[in-house]
């Protein structure tokens, strides 16, 4: 099973007020989903709207999680799969977004691959504090080693001064970190973790945070076919003993034969070593033995 990975660049935009906004980005050719995370200060009691790529007509992103509290602001995450009818394709595109209330708002867009498109999100969690020096998300249930955990926190300066949401202070890899100011958002990632911790620079101010896990694509292996070959030449010149998917006949117990197998992999199959097993005539159905290596 391949790990969930970000692909391409991270794109950001900021706004104050209710106006529509355009975020120019480049969609990578291998992107399988777009993820958008937004955060705003405590004046924002309404939702953050992602309209669409380019068209700006309908809201086509799926909500992953919303966390909103009067004193701690609003944080939201959305996703769009490349199987969506309005997926923009690769290349230069414009993400159109808006907010429904007066707020200082930060929008972050990035892309992921090696995902489970049938069940994208493993689990979500959220929280807030006033004040605090870090946030540790409630555990994400069901995470595996190949799943990618994302945590985002928005902190604003209730008192005068500068604040800083730091996604790296407790070991996460930064996806985004705004510069210190009156409002700051940090987004971190960690592979296979169910608990992430984001730190803050000012214990006297307020924050809200969200976390979610992106599920890795399951690896499915299927034996498509086989063919038995005579041991009478090189890989190029040896003759076949039977047609594909047809049992060979007339093989003596002491005769060497070759077996070629076709295995189909759905998903990004890692490099691995396979083994052959056999059983004798009359053995129980479960009595398979490993074929020794030559």
C-alpha positions as CSV (number, residue, x, y, z in Angstrom):
1,X,0.0,0.0,0.0
2,X,1.4,3.4,-1.0
3,X,1.4,6.3,1.4
4,X,-0.9,9.2,0.9
5,X,1.3,12.1,-0.3
6,X,0.9,15.8,-1.1
7,X,1.8,16.6,-4.7
8,X,2.5,20.0,-6.2
9,X,2.7,23.3,-4.4
10,X,0.7,24.8,-1.6
11,X,-1.4,27.9,-2.4
12,X,-2.7,30.5,0.0
13,X,-5.0,33.6,-0.1
14,X,-6.2,36.0,2.6
15,X,-9.2,38.4,2.7
16,X,-11.1,40.6,5.0
17,X,-14.9,41.0,4.4
18,X,-17.4,39.2,2.3
19,X,-16.1,39.7,-1.2
20,X,-15.5,36.9,-3.6
21,X,-11.9,35.9,-4.0
22,X,-9.7,34.2,-6.6
23,X,-6.8,31.9,-5.8
24,X,-4.6,31.0,-8.8
25,X,-3.0,27.6,-8.7
26,X,-1.5,24.9,-10.8
27,X,-3.2,21.5,-10.5
28,X,-0.6,18.7,-10.8
29,X,-1.1,15.9,-13.4
30,X,-1.0,13.2,-10.7
31,X,-3.3,15.0,-8.2
32,X,-6.2,12.8,-7.1
33,X,-7.9,15.3,-4.8
34,X,-7.8,19.0,-3.9
35,X,-7.9,19.8,-0.1
36,X,-8.8,23.3,1.1
37,X,-8.4,24.5,4.7
38,X,-9.7,27.8,5.9
39,X,-9.5,29.7,9.2
40,X,-10.9,33.0,10.4
41,X,-11.1,35.1,13.5
42,X,-13.9,35.2,16.1
43,X,-16.0,37.8,14.2
44,X,-16.8,35.1,11.7
45,X,-19.8,33.2,12.8
46,X,-20.8,32.1,9.3
47,X,-19.4,29.7,6.8
48,X,-16.5,29.8,4.3
49,X,-17.7,29.0,0.8
50,X,-15.7,27.3,-1.9
51,X,-17.5,27.9,-5.1
52,X,-15.7,26.1,-7.8
53,X,-12.6,25.9,-10.0
54,X,-12.9,28.6,-12.7
55,X,-16.7,28.6,-13.1
56,X,-17.7,30.0,-9.7
57,X,-21.3,28.9,-10.2
58,X,-21.9,26.0,-7.8
59,X,-20.3,24.7,-4.7
60,X,-18.7,21.4,-5.7
61,X,-16.4,20.8,-2.8
62,X,-17.4,18.3,-0.1
63,X,-17.1,19.5,3.5
64,X,-14.7,17.4,5.6
65,X,-15.2,19.2,9.0
66,X,-16.3,22.6,10.4
67,X,-15.4,23.9,13.9
68,X,-16.9,27.2,14.9
69,X,-17.1,29.0,18.3
70,X,-17.9,32.6,19.1
71,X,-14.7,33.1,21.0
72,X,-12.4,30.9,19.0
73,X,-13.1,31.6,15.4
74,X,-14.0,29.2,12.6
75,X,-11.9,26.5,10.9
76,X,-13.2,24.4,7.9
77,X,-11.8,21.8,5.5
78,X,-13.2,20.7,2.1
79,X,-12.2,18.2,-0.5
80,X,-12.8,17.6,-4.2
81,X,-11.9,14.3,-6.0
82,X,-10.6,14.1,-9.5
83,X,-13.6,12.0,-10.4
84,X,-15.9,15.0,-9.8
85,X,-17.7,16.1,-12.9
86,X,-16.3,19.6,-12.3
87,X,-12.7,18.6,-11.7
88,X,-10.7,21.2,-13.6
89,X,-7.9,18.9,-14.9
90,X,-4.2,19.7,-14.7
91,X,-2.6,23.1,-15.3
92,X,-3.2,26.7,-14.3
93,X,-6.6,27.1,-12.6
94,X,-8.5,29.5,-10.4
95,X,-10.2,28.5,-7.1
96,X,-13.1,30.9,-6.4
97,X,-14.1,31.3,-2.7
98,X,-15.9,33.7,-0.4
99,X,-16.9,34.2,3.3
100,X,-20.3,35.0,4.6
101,X,-19.4,37.4,7.3
102,X,-16.8,40.1,8.1
103,X,-13.7,38.3,9.1
104,X,-10.0,38.0,8.7
105,X,-9.7,34.8,6.7
106,X,-6.9,32.6,5.5
107,X,-7.4,30.0,2.7
108,X,-4.9,27.2,2.0
109,X,-5.1,24.8,-1.0
110,X,-3.0,21.7,-1.7
111,X,-3.3,18.5,-3.6
112,X,-2.9,14.8,-2.6
113,X,-2.4,11.4,-4.3
114,X,-2.5,7.7,-3.5
115,X,-5.9,8.1,-1.8
116,X,-8.9,6.0,-1.3
117,X,-11.5,7.7,-3.5
118,X,-14.4,5.6,-2.2
119,X,-13.7,6.6,1.5
120,X,-11.4,9.6,1.5
121,X,-11.6,10.6,5.2
122,X,-10.7,8.2,7.9
123,X,-11.9,10.3,10.9
124,X,-12.1,13.9,12.1
125,X,-11.7,15.8,15.3
126,X,-11.8,19.4,16.5
127,X,-11.3,21.6,19.6
128,X,-10.5,25.0,21.0
129,X,-9.0,26.7,24.0
130,X,-8.8,30.1,25.6
131,X,-6.0,30.5,26.3
132,X,-3.4,27.8,25.6
133,X,0.1,27.1,24.5
134,X,-0.6,24.1,22.2
135,X,-3.5,22.0,20.9
136,X,-3.5,18.2,20.8
137,X,-6.3,16.7,18.7
138,X,-8.6,14.0,20.0
139,X,-7.3,10.8,18.6
140,X,-8.3,10.0,15.0
141,X,-9.8,6.5,15.0
142,X,-8.9,3.9,12.3
143,X,-5.6,5.5,11.1
144,X,-3.1,3.1,9.4
145,X,0.6,3.7,8.7
146,X,-0.1,4.8,5.1
147,X,-2.8,7.3,6.0
148,X,-2.0,11.0,6.3
149,X,-3.1,13.1,9.3
150,X,-3.7,16.8,8.9
151,X,-4.1,19.3,11.7
152,X,-4.9,23.0,11.4
153,X,-5.1,25.7,14.0
154,X,-6.2,29.4,13.7
155,X,-5.1,31.7,16.5
156,X,-5.9,35.4,16.9
157,X,-4.7,38.2,19.2
158,X,-7.3,38.9,21.8
159,X,-4.8,41.1,23.5
160,X,-2.5,43.4,21.7
161,X,0.6,41.9,20.2
162,X,1.7,39.2,17.8
163,X,0.6,35.5,17.6
164,X,2.1,32.5,15.8
165,X,0.6,29.1,15.2
166,X,3.6,26.8,14.7
167,X,2.9,23.4,13.1
168,X,6.5,22.1,13.6
169,X,7.2,22.7,17.3
170,X,6.0,19.2,18.2
171,X,7.4,17.3,15.3
172,X,4.8,17.7,12.5
173,X,5.8,18.7,8.9
174,X,4.5,22.1,8.0
175,X,2.1,22.4,5.1
176,X,1.5,26.1,5.9
177,X,2.5,28.6,8.5
178,X,1.5,32.3,8.3
179,X,3.9,34.9,9.5
180,X,3.4,36.2,13.0
181,X,0.7,38.9,13.3
182,X,-2.6,39.6,14.8
183,X,-4.0,36.5,13.1
184,X,-2.1,33.3,12.4
185,X,-2.8,29.8,11.0
186,X,-0.6,26.7,11.0
187,X,-1.3,23.5,9.2
188,X,0.8,20.4,9.9
189,X,0.9,16.8,8.6
190,X,2.2,13.5,9.9
191,X,2.0,10.1,8.2
192,X,0.3,7.3,10.1
193,X,-0.3,9.3,13.3
194,X,-3.7,9.6,15.1
195,X,-2.7,12.4,17.4
196,X,-0.9,15.6,16.3
197,X,0.1,18.6,18.4
198,X,0.4,22.2,17.2
199,X,2.1,24.9,19.3
200,X,1.4,28.6,19.8
201,X,3.6,31.5,20.7
202,X,1.3,33.4,22.9
203,X,-0.6,31.7,25.8
204,X,-2.9,34.7,26.3
205,X,-4.8,34.4,23.1
206,X,-7.5,32.3,21.6
207,X,-7.5,29.5,19.1
208,X,-9.6,26.8,17.4
209,X,-8.4,23.8,15.5
210,X,-9.4,20.8,13.4
211,X,-7.8,17.5,12.4
212,X,-8.6,14.8,9.9
213,X,-7.1,11.7,8.4
214,X,-6.8,11.1,4.6
215,X,-7.2,7.4,3.8
216,X,-4.6,5.6,1.6
217,X,-5.6,3.7,-1.5
218,X,-6.1,0.0,-0.8
219,X,-3.8,-2.3,-2.8
220,X,-5.7,-5.1,-4.5
221,X,-3.8,-8.0,-6.2
222,X,-5.6,-10.3,-8.6
223,X,-4.2,-13.3,-10.5
224,X,-5.3,-12.7,-14.0
225,X,-3.8,-15.8,-15.6
226,X,-1.1,-18.4,-15.8
227,X,0.7,-20.5,-18.4
228,X,2.9,-23.6,-18.1
229,X,6.1,-23.8,-20.1
230,X,8.6,-26.5,-21.0
231,X,12.1,-26.1,-19.5
232,X,13.8,-26.4,-22.9
233,X,15.3,-23.0,-23.7
234,X,15.8,-19.4,-22.8
235,X,13.0,-17.0,-21.8
236,X,12.7,-16.2,-25.5
237,X,13.0,-19.6,-27.1
238,X,11.4,-22.1,-24.6
239,X,8.2,-23.7,-25.9
240,X,4.8,-23.6,-24.2
241,X,3.3,-26.8,-22.7
242,X,-0.3,-25.6,-22.8
243,X,-2.4,-22.6,-23.7
244,X,-2.9,-19.8,-21.2
245,X,-5.1,-20.7,-18.2
246,X,-5.0,-24.4,-19.3
247,X,-3.6,-27.1,-17.0
248,X,-0.6,-29.0,-18.5
249,X,-1.0,-32.7,-19.0
250,X,1.5,-35.5,-19.4
251,X,4.0,-34.0,-16.8
252,X,6.0,-36.6,-14.9
253,X,7.0,-36.3,-11.3
254,X,10.7,-35.8,-12.2
255,X,10.1,-33.4,-15.1
256,X,11.1,-29.7,-14.8
257,X,8.4,-27.2,-16.0
258,X,8.2,-23.4,-15.7
259,X,5.2,-21.4,-14.6
260,X,4.4,-17.9,-15.7
261,X,1.8,-15.9,-13.7
262,X,0.1,-12.6,-14.5
263,X,-0.9,-10.5,-11.4
264,X,-2.9,-7.4,-11.8
265,X,-2.5,-4.6,-9.2
266,X,-5.1,-2.0,-8.5
267,X,-3.4,0.8,-6.7
268,X,0.3,1.7,-6.5
269,X,1.9,-1.6,-5.8
270,X,5.2,-1.4,-4.0
271,X,8.1,-3.6,-5.1
272,X,7.9,-7.0,-3.3
273,X,8.8,-10.6,-3.6
274,X,6.1,-13.2,-4.2
275,X,6.2,-16.9,-3.4
276,X,4.7,-20.0,-5.0
277,X,2.8,-22.7,-3.1
278,X,1.8,-26.2,-4.1
279,X,-0.1,-29.2,-2.7
280,X,-0.2,-32.8,-3.7
281,X,-3.2,-34.7,-5.1
282,X,-5.4,-35.8,-2.3
283,X,-4.2,-33.1,0.2
284,X,-6.7,-31.1,2.1
285,X,-7.9,-27.8,0.5
286,X,-5.9,-25.8,3.1
287,X,-2.7,-27.9,2.9
288,X,-0.5,-25.6,0.8
289,X,3.3,-25.8,1.0
290,X,5.8,-23.1,0.1
291,X,7.9,-23.9,-3.0
292,X,11.6,-23.7,-2.0
293,X,13.7,-21.1,-3.8
294,X,16.0,-22.5,-6.4
